[in-house]
Amino acid sequence: MMTVQAAYDLFLEDRRSYCSPRTLETYHCGILLFFRWLEGRFGLPVSCLPLCQEENIYRGYILHLRKSGTRPVTIRSY
């Protein structure tokens, strides 16, 4: 079973072939926030958290960002 971390690593491996280091760093900063939220919600590190098909996870994260006062333009950039 693929983990969240493994899926992200594959995503980065693909992007390294055509994205600038700055773009990759932007991806990294944004995903760290999401990973922290996932780990808090599920109580597992993303390296052990199986990749799931639950659509509400993304929506739950967006709601979390909105409740925390994150600006809409920032949310869209994640």
C-alpha positions, 0 to 999 in steps of 0.5 A: 500500500502506498503511503502519503509520503511515498506519493509525494516523493513520486510527485517530486521526482516527476517535477524535478525534471522540469520545475525550478528549485524555487518551485520545488521549495514552494511545493515543499513548504505548502505540503509540510503544513498539510502533512502536519494537519494529516498527522494531527488528524490521523495520529500517524506520520505521513510515512506510515499513513496510507494514501486514501481515497477519502474526498473529504480530507481535502475539504477538511483541510481547506476548512481548517485553513479558513478557520485558522484565518488563512487568506483565500488567496493563500489557500488557493496557492496551496 
